[in-house]
Amino acid sequence: MPAANDIRKGQVIKYNGEPHLVMETQHRTPGNLRAFVQVKMRNLRYGKALDQRFASTDTIEVLPTDKRTLEFSYADRETFAFIDPDTFDQIELSAQTLGEVKNYLTAGGKVDVLFVDDKPLTVELPSTVALKVVESSEGIKGDTASNVQKPATLETGLVVQVPLFIKEGEIIKISTADGSYLGRA
C-alpha cells in the first residue's frame, strides 16, 4: 500500500472502511515537528466532506476506480437502468444512489458514473440538460413590470421557475448545479 505522501487529488482511498474521494492534499513540514499530509476528502456514500491529517509514513489503501459514460434507458419505480454504449451491458442504480440526479434524467441522456471496485458509487451530470415543459400556468397579461416568473413542471417531475413567455411543450435548458432556468433549447 502506498504511503500518505503518495496520495494525489482525484484518487479514491479507503478511510474508516468507507470510500473517500481526495479533493485536495498538502504536504507540510512544520518547524521541528514531523512531516504530515493534510487531506481534504469527501465520503462517496454519504457526501460528507472532511479534513484529515495523516503522518507521512502512514499507509493508505487506494481503491481502483473506473469512470464510464452511460446512457439512461428507463426507470422502474425506485430502480433506474443505464446502458453502457460500448459493451451494451445494463447497469441498474437505486434512487437512493442517484439522489437529486434523477430529476435531470431523460431517455438517452448521458451521465458519467464512477465505479469503485466495479460498484457504481457516484453519478455526474453534464452542466446543463434540455427538458420539456409538461405543465405551466398562463402568464397574466400586463404583468411584465419586472422579471416575473412562474412555476413550470418538467417531464421528470422537477418544478422550476421560468419566465412568463414559456409555454407547455417547449424544451428549455436547466442548470444541473442549482436547477435554475437558463433559456430555451
Buried (B, 14 or more C-beta within 10 A) or exposed (E): EEBBBBBEEEBBBBBEEEBBBBEEBEEEEEEEEEEBBBBBBBBBEEEEEEEBEBEBEBEBEBBEBEEBEBBBBEBEEEEBBBBBEEEEEEBEBEEEBBEEBBBBBEEEBEBEBBBBEEEBBBBEBEEBBEBBBEEBEEBEEEEEEEEEBBEBBBBBEBEBEBBBEBEEEBEBBBBBEEBEBBEEE
